[in-house]
């Protein structure tokens, strides 16, 4: 299994943060949860203008970009019958 990636999701919350809805996902991918969490304050400040009483930034696991995923195994079919 390769390295994990994290993205920042911006959530709009109502009812005392009991009901949160994802309203945006930041395009930047972080290689560690710590790096992601360090960027949440800046991301929230730049993207906190949604119509909710409370807006949160949360780090979530993400899939690796397609270029960094390992290629699927390919099988080569060999005909062993002689004609």
Buried (B, 14 or more C-beta within 10 A) or exposed (E): EEEBBBBBBBBBBEEEEEEBEEBBEBEEBBEEEEEBBEBBEEBBEEBBEBEBEBBBBBBEEBEBEEEEEEEEEEEEEEEEEEE
